[in-house]
Amino acid sequence: MYVGRYRTAYLLMARKNGKTELTAGIALYLLVADGEEGAEIYGCAKDRDQARLV
């Protein structure tokens, strides 16, 4: 059984550099292409507009 090495990531980037889009892509990869069965992916947003982008 494969278990991921890391469970949490902390991303630091300057404003307006595409953090939301980058983390949305990472979440989609982990959900679909990672190969882990029963993967649970959680995300959070500051407001509804940011959540809509993801």
N, CA, C and O atoms as a CHARMM CRD file, in Angstrom:
* protein
*
  216
    1    1 MET  N      0.85100  -1.18700   0.00000 PROA 1      0.00000
    2    1 MET  CA     0.00000   0.00000   0.00000 PROA 1      0.00000
    3    1 MET  C      0.88600   1.23600   0.00000 PROA 1      0.00000
    4    1 MET  O      1.81600   1.35100   0.79900 PROA 1      0.00000
    5    2 TYR  N      0.58900   2.14900  -0.89900 PROA 2      0.00000
    6    2 TYR  CA     1.34600   3.38900  -1.01400 PROA 2      0.00000
    7    2 TYR  C      0.74500   4.45600  -0.10800 PROA 2      0.00000
    8    2 TYR  O     -0.46800   4.66800  -0.11500 PROA 2      0.00000
    9    3 VAL  N      1.58100   5.12200   0.66400 PROA 3      0.00000
   10    3 VAL  CA     1.13600   6.22200   1.51400 PROA 3      0.00000
   11    3 VAL  C      1.96700   7.44400   1.15500 PROA 3      0.00000
   12    3 VAL  O      3.19300   7.36900   1.07500 PROA 3      0.00000
   13    4 GLY  N      1.30000   8.56100   0.94000 PROA 4      0.00000
   14    4 GLY  CA     2.01700   9.78500   0.58400 PROA 4      0.00000
   15    4 GLY  C      2.97800  10.22400   1.68100 PROA 4      0.00000
   16    4 GLY  O      2.72400  10.02600   2.86900 PROA 4      0.00000
   17    5 ARG  N      4.06800  10.81300   1.26300 PROA 5      0.00000
   18    5 ARG  CA     5.08500  11.21900   2.22700 PROA 5      0.00000
   19    5 ARG  C      4.68200  12.49100   2.96100 PROA 5      0.00000
   20    5 ARG  O      4.95400  12.63800   4.15300 PROA 5      0.00000
   21    6 TYR  N      4.03700  13.40200   2.25400 PROA 6      0.00000
   22    6 TYR  CA     3.65100  14.68000   2.85100 PROA 6      0.00000
   23    6 TYR  C      2.13600  14.79300   2.89200 PROA 6      0.00000
   24    6 TYR  O      1.44700  14.33400   1.98100 PROA 6      0.00000
   25    7 ARG  N      1.62700  15.39900   3.94000 PROA 7      0.00000
   26    7 ARG  CA     0.18200  15.55500   4.08600 PROA 7      0.00000
   27    7 ARG  C     -0.25600  17.00700   3.96200 PROA 7      0.00000
   28    7 ARG  O     -1.41900  17.27400   3.66100 PROA 7      0.00000
   29    8 THR  N      0.65000  17.94700   4.18700 PROA 8      0.00000
   30    8 THR  CA     0.31000  19.36200   4.17900 PROA 8      0.00000
   31    8 THR  C      1.35600  20.13800   3.39100 PROA 8      0.00000
   32    8 THR  O      2.54700  19.83000   3.44900 PROA 8      0.00000
   33    9 ALA  N      0.90700  21.13200   2.66500 PROA 9      0.00000
   34    9 ALA  CA     1.82000  22.01600   1.93100 PROA 9      0.00000
   35    9 ALA  C      1.50300  23.45800   2.31300 PROA 9      0.00000
   36    9 ALA  O      0.34700  23.82200   2.52900 PROA 9      0.00000
   37   10 TYR  N      2.53800  24.25800   2.38900 PROA 10     0.00000
   38   10 TYR  CA     2.38300  25.68000   2.70400 PROA 10     0.00000
   39   10 TYR  C      3.02000  26.45600   1.57000 PROA 10     0.00000
   40   10 TYR  O      4.21900  26.32800   1.32600 PROA 10     0.00000
   41   11 LEU  N      2.23000  27.26100   0.87300 PROA 11     0.00000
   42   11 LEU  CA     2.67800  27.94900  -0.32900 PROA 11     0.00000
   43   11 LEU  C      2.78200  29.44300  -0.06500 PROA 11     0.00000
   44   11 LEU  O      1.81700  30.06600   0.37900 PROA 11     0.00000
   45   12 LEU  N      3.93500  30.01400  -0.33200 PROA 12     0.00000
   46   12 LEU  CA     4.14300  31.45100  -0.20100 PROA 12     0.00000
   47   12 LEU  C      4.48900  32.04200  -1.56600 PROA 12     0.00000
   48   12 LEU  O      5.47600  31.66100  -2.19500 PROA 12     0.00000
   49   13 MET  N      3.65700  32.97600  -2.00700 PROA 13     0.00000
   50   13 MET  CA     3.89300  33.68900  -3.26400 PROA 13     0.00000
   51   13 MET  C      3.40900  35.11600  -3.07700 PROA 13     0.00000
   52   13 MET  O      2.55300  35.39100  -2.23700 PROA 13     0.00000
   53   14 ALA  N      3.96300  36.01700  -3.86700 PROA 14     0.00000
   54   14 ALA  CA     3.52600  37.41100  -3.81500 PROA 14     0.00000
   55   14 ALA  C      2.09900  37.53700  -4.36000 PROA 14     0.00000
   56   14 ALA  O      1.57900  36.62100  -4.99700 PROA 14     0.00000
   57   15 ARG  N      1.49500  38.66500  -4.10100 PROA 15     0.00000
   58   15 ARG  CA     0.13000  38.90900  -4.56400 PROA 15     0.00000
   59   15 ARG  C      0.05200  38.89900  -6.08500 PROA 15     0.00000
   60   15 ARG  O      0.99900  39.27500  -6.77700 PROA 15     0.00000
   61   16 LYS  N     -1.10500  38.45900  -6.59000 PROA 16     0.00000
   62   16 LYS  CA    -1.43300  38.48800  -8.01600 PROA 16     0.00000
   63   16 LYS  C     -0.50100  37.63700  -8.87800 PROA 16     0.00000
   64   16 LYS  O     -0.22100  37.99500 -10.02200 PROA 16     0.00000
   65   17 ASN  N     -0.01700  36.51200  -8.34000 PROA 17     0.00000
   66   17 ASN  CA     0.85100  35.63200  -9.11900 PROA 17     0.00000
   67   17 ASN  C      0.20000  34.29000  -9.43200 PROA 17     0.00000
   68   17 ASN  O      0.88000  33.37900  -9.90600 PROA 17     0.00000
   69   18 GLY  N     -1.07900  34.14500  -9.18500 PROA 18     0.00000
   70   18 GLY  CA    -1.78800  32.93200  -9.58600 PROA 18     0.00000
   71   18 GLY  C     -1.77500  31.80600  -8.56900 PROA 18     0.00000
   72   18 GLY  O     -1.74900  30.63600  -8.95200 PROA 18     0.00000
   73   19 LYS  N     -1.79100  32.13000  -7.28100 PROA 19     0.00000
   74   19 LYS  CA    -1.81700  31.08100  -6.25000 PROA 19     0.00000
   75   19 LYS  C     -3.08300  30.24200  -6.34600 PROA 19     0.00000
   76   19 LYS  O     -3.03600  29.02000  -6.20900 PROA 19     0.00000
   77   20 THR  N     -4.20200  30.89300  -6.58000 PROA 20     0.00000
   78   20 THR  CA    -5.48000  30.17900  -6.63700 PROA 20     0.00000
   79   20 THR  C     -5.47900  29.17200  -7.76700 PROA 20     0.00000
   80   20 THR  O     -5.85900  28.01900  -7.56500 PROA 20     0.00000
   81   21 GLU  N     -5.06000  29.58400  -8.95500 PROA 21     0.00000
   82   21 GLU  CA    -5.04600  28.69400 -10.09900 PROA 21     0.00000
   83   21 GLU  C     -4.03000  27.57200  -9.91500 PROA 21     0.00000
   84   21 GLU  O     -4.29000  26.43400 -10.30700 PROA 21     0.00000
   85   22 LEU  N     -2.88000  27.87700  -9.32700 PROA 22     0.00000
   86   22 LEU  CA    -1.86200  26.85500  -9.08200 PROA 22     0.00000
   87   22 LEU  C     -2.37000  25.79600  -8.11100 PROA 22     0.00000
   88   22 LEU  O     -2.22100  24.59900  -8.35700 PROA 22     0.00000
   89   23 THR  N     -2.96500  26.23300  -7.01600 PROA 23     0.00000
   90   23 THR  CA    -3.46500  25.25800  -6.04000 PROA 23     0.00000
   91   23 THR  C     -4.66100  24.47700  -6.58400 PROA 23     0.00000
   92   23 THR  O     -4.84900  23.31900  -6.21300 PROA 23     0.00000
   93   24 ALA  N     -5.47600  25.08200  -7.45600 PROA 24     0.00000
   94   24 ALA  CA    -6.57500  24.34600  -8.09200 PROA 24     0.00000
   95   24 ALA  C     -6.01300  23.23500  -8.97200 PROA 24     0.00000
   96   24 ALA  O     -6.54200  22.12300  -8.98200 PROA 24     0.00000
   97   25 GLY  N     -4.95100  23.52800  -9.70600 PROA 25     0.00000
   98   25 GLY  CA    -4.31600  22.50900 -10.54000 PROA 25     0.00000
   99   25 GLY  C     -3.71700  21.38400  -9.71300 PROA 25     0.00000
  100   25 GLY  O     -3.83900  20.21300 -10.07500 PROA 25     0.00000
  101   26 ILE  N     -3.07300  21.72600  -8.61500 PROA 26     0.00000
  102   26 ILE  CA    -2.49300  20.71000  -7.72900 PROA 26     0.00000
  103   26 ILE  C     -3.59600  19.83300  -7.14200 PROA 26     0.00000
  104   26 ILE  O     -3.44600  18.61400  -7.06400 PROA 26     0.00000
  105   27 ALA  N     -4.69700  20.44800  -6.73100 PROA 27     0.00000
  106   27 ALA  CA    -5.80900  19.68500  -6.16300 PROA 27     0.00000
  107   27 ALA  C     -6.40300  18.72900  -7.19600 PROA 27     0.00000
  108   27 ALA  O     -6.71600  17.58400  -6.87200 PROA 27     0.00000
  109   28 LEU  N     -6.55900  19.19100  -8.43600 PROA 28     0.00000
  110   28 LEU  CA    -7.08000  18.30800  -9.48200 PROA 28     0.00000
  111   28 LEU  C     -6.13100  17.14600  -9.75600 PROA 28     0.00000
  112   28 LEU  O     -6.57400  16.01500  -9.95600 PROA 28     0.00000
  113   29 TYR  N     -4.83000  17.41900  -9.76400 PROA 29     0.00000
  114   29 TYR  CA    -3.86400  16.34500  -9.97000 PROA 29     0.00000
  115   29 TYR  C     -3.96900  15.30600  -8.84700 PROA 29     0.00000
  116   29 TYR  O     -4.01300  14.10300  -9.10700 PROA 29     0.00000
  117   30 LEU  N     -4.00800  15.77600  -7.61500 PROA 30     0.00000
  118   30 LEU  CA    -4.07300  14.84700  -6.49100 PROA 30     0.00000
  119   30 LEU  C     -5.37500  14.06200  -6.47100 PROA 30     0.00000
  120   30 LEU  O     -5.40500  12.92200  -6.00600 PROA 30     0.00000
  121   31 LEU  N     -6.44400  14.65800  -6.96800 PROA 31     0.00000
  122   31 LEU  CA    -7.73800  13.98900  -6.98100 PROA 31     0.00000
  123   31 LEU  C     -7.82300  12.92800  -8.07800 PROA 31     0.00000
  124   31 LEU  O     -8.38600  11.85400  -7.86200 PROA 31     0.00000
  125   32 VAL  N     -7.26500  13.22600  -9.25800 PROA 32     0.00000
  126   32 VAL  CA    -7.48100  12.37300 -10.42300 PROA 32     0.00000
  127   32 VAL  C     -6.26300  11.53000 -10.78800 PROA 32     0.00000
  128   32 VAL  O     -6.39200  10.32200 -10.99000 PROA 32     0.00000
  129   33 ALA  N     -5.09200  12.13800 -10.87500 PROA 33     0.00000
  130   33 ALA  CA    -3.94800  11.47200 -11.50300 PROA 33     0.00000
  131   33 ALA  C     -2.93900  10.90200 -10.51500 PROA 33     0.00000
  132   33 ALA  O     -1.95900  10.29500 -10.94400 PROA 33     0.00000
  133   34 ASP  N     -3.13000  11.06500  -9.25300 PROA 34     0.00000
  134   34 ASP  CA    -2.14200  10.62800  -8.27300 PROA 34     0.00000
  135   34 ASP  C     -2.13200   9.11500  -8.08500 PROA 34     0.00000
  136   34 ASP  O     -1.11500   8.54400  -7.69100 PROA 34     0.00000
  137   35 GLY  N     -3.24300   8.47200  -8.36000 PROA 35     0.00000
  138   35 GLY  CA    -3.30700   7.01700  -8.24200 PROA 35     0.00000
  139   35 GLY  C     -3.67000   6.52300  -6.85400 PROA 35     0.00000
  140   35 GLY  O     -3.67700   5.31400  -6.62200 PROA 35     0.00000
  141   36 GLU  N     -3.96800   7.40800  -5.93500 PROA 36     0.00000
  142   36 GLU  CA    -4.36300   6.98700  -4.59000 PROA 36     0.00000
  143   36 GLU  C     -5.86800   6.75800  -4.56900 PROA 36     0.00000
  144   36 GLU  O     -6.64600   7.62600  -4.96300 PROA 36     0.00000
  145   37 GLU  N     -6.26400   5.58200  -4.10600 PROA 37     0.00000
  146   37 GLU  CA    -7.68900   5.26700  -4.04300 PROA 37     0.00000
  147   37 GLU  C     -8.32700   5.95400  -2.84900 PROA 37     0.00000
  148   37 GLU  O     -7.74400   5.98500  -1.76600 PROA 37     0.00000
  149   38 GLY  N     -9.50900   6.49800  -3.03500 PROA 38     0.00000
  150   38 GLY  CA   -10.23900   7.13700  -1.95400 PROA 38     0.00000
  151   38 GLY  C     -9.60700   8.43200  -1.47500 PROA 38     0.00000
  152   38 GLY  O     -9.70300   8.77100  -0.29500 PROA 38     0.00000
  153   39 ALA  N     -8.96100   9.16000  -2.38000 PROA 39     0.00000
  154   39 ALA  CA    -8.29500  10.40700  -1.99600 PROA 39     0.00000
  155   39 ALA  C     -9.31700  11.44800  -1.54700 PROA 39     0.00000
  156   39 ALA  O    -10.38700  11.57200  -2.14300 PROA 39     0.00000
  157   40 GLU  N     -8.99000  12.17800  -0.51600 PROA 40     0.00000
  158   40 GLU  CA    -9.81800  13.27900  -0.03900 PROA 40     0.00000
  159   40 GLU  C     -9.00200  14.55100  -0.16700 PROA 40     0.00000
  160   40 GLU  O     -7.91200  14.66000   0.39500 PROA 40     0.00000
  161   41 ILE  N     -9.53000  15.50500  -0.90300 PROA 41     0.00000
  162   41 ILE  CA    -8.83100  16.76400  -1.15600 PROA 41     0.00000
  163   41 ILE  C     -9.67100  17.88500  -0.56300 PROA 41     0.00000
  164   41 ILE  O    -10.86400  17.99200  -0.84800 PROA 41     0.00000
  165   42 TYR  N     -9.05300  18.71400   0.25500 PROA 42     0.00000
  166   42 TYR  CA    -9.74600  19.83900   0.87400 PROA 42     0.00000
  167   42 TYR  C     -9.08600  21.13800   0.45600 PROA 42     0.00000
  168   42 TYR  O     -7.87000  21.19400   0.27100 PROA 42     0.00000
  169   43 GLY  N     -9.87600  22.16600   0.30900 PROA 43     0.00000
  170   43 GLY  CA    -9.35600  23.48700  -0.01400 PROA 43     0.00000
  171   43 GLY  C    -10.13700  24.53600   0.74000 PROA 43     0.00000
  172   43 GLY  O    -11.23200  24.26900   1.23500 PROA 43     0.00000
  173   44 CYS  N     -9.58600  25.71200   0.82700 PROA 44     0.00000
  174   44 CYS  CA   -10.29100  26.80500   1.49100 PROA 44     0.00000
  175   44 CYS  C    -10.05900  28.08500   0.69600 PROA 44     0.00000
  176   44 CYS  O     -9.08100  28.20900  -0.04200 PROA 44     0.00000
  177   45 ALA  N    -10.96200  29.01500   0.86000 PROA 45     0.00000
  178   45 ALA  CA   -10.88500  30.28900   0.14600 PROA 45     0.00000
  179   45 ALA  C    -11.24200  31.41900   1.10600 PROA 45     0.00000
  180   45 ALA  O    -11.92800  31.21900   2.10900 PROA 45     0.00000
  181   46 LYS  N    -10.76400  32.58900   0.77200 PROA 46     0.00000
  182   46 LYS  CA   -11.01100  33.76400   1.60400 PROA 46     0.00000
  183   46 LYS  C    -12.44800  34.25600   1.46600 PROA 46     0.00000
  184   46 LYS  O    -13.06000  34.68900   2.44200 PROA 46     0.00000
  185   47 ASP  N    -12.97900  34.18800   0.25200 PROA 47     0.00000
  186   47 ASP  CA   -14.34000  34.65700   0.00200 PROA 47     0.00000
  187   47 ASP  C    -14.95700  33.87800  -1.15400 PROA 47     0.00000
  188   47 ASP  O    -14.30100  33.02300  -1.74900 PROA 47     0.00000
  189   48 ARG  N    -16.21000  34.17000  -1.47300 PROA 48     0.00000
  190   48 ARG  CA   -16.90200  33.44000  -2.52900 PROA 48     0.00000
  191   48 ARG  C    -16.28400  33.65500  -3.89700 PROA 48     0.00000
  192   48 ARG  O    -16.27100  32.73500  -4.71500 PROA 48     0.00000
  193   49 ASP  N    -15.77500  34.83700  -4.16400 PROA 49     0.00000
  194   49 ASP  CA   -15.17700  35.10300  -5.47300 PROA 49     0.00000
  195   49 ASP  C    -13.93900  34.22700  -5.69500 PROA 49     0.00000
  196   49 ASP  O    -13.74000  33.69700  -6.78800 PROA 49     0.00000
  197   50 GLN  N    -13.12100  34.07800  -4.67200 PROA 50     0.00000
  198   50 GLN  CA   -11.95400  33.21900  -4.79100 PROA 50     0.00000
  199   50 GLN  C    -12.36000  31.75800  -4.90000 PROA 50     0.00000
  200   50 GLN  O    -11.76200  31.01000  -5.67300 PROA 50     0.00000
  201   51 ALA  N    -13.34900  31.34200  -4.15100 PROA 51     0.00000
  202   51 ALA  CA   -13.83200  29.97100  -4.21300 PROA 51     0.00000
  203   51 ALA  C    -14.41700  29.66200  -5.59700 PROA 51     0.00000
  204   51 ALA  O    -14.29300  28.53700  -6.08100 PROA 51     0.00000
  205   52 ARG  N    -15.03900  30.63000  -6.22200 PROA 52     0.00000
  206   52 ARG  CA   -15.60500  30.44400  -7.55700 PROA 52     0.00000
  207   52 ARG  C    -14.50800  30.15500  -8.57700 PROA 52     0.00000
  208   52 ARG  O    -14.72300  29.37800  -9.50700 PROA 52     0.00000
  209   53 LEU  N    -13.33800  30.76600  -8.41700 PROA 53     0.00000
  210   53 LEU  CA   -12.23300  30.52500  -9.34900 PROA 53     0.00000
  211   53 LEU  C    -11.72100  29.09200  -9.26500 PROA 53     0.00000
  212   53 LEU  O    -11.35200  28.48400 -10.27000 PROA 53     0.00000
  213   54 VAL  N    -11.70800  28.57700  -8.06400 PROA 54     0.00000
  214   54 VAL  CA   -11.19500  27.22200  -7.87800 PROA 54     0.00000
  215   54 VAL  C    -12.22300  26.21700  -8.35100 PROA 54     0.00000
  216   54 VAL  O    -11.98600  25.01100  -8.28100 PROA 54     0.00000
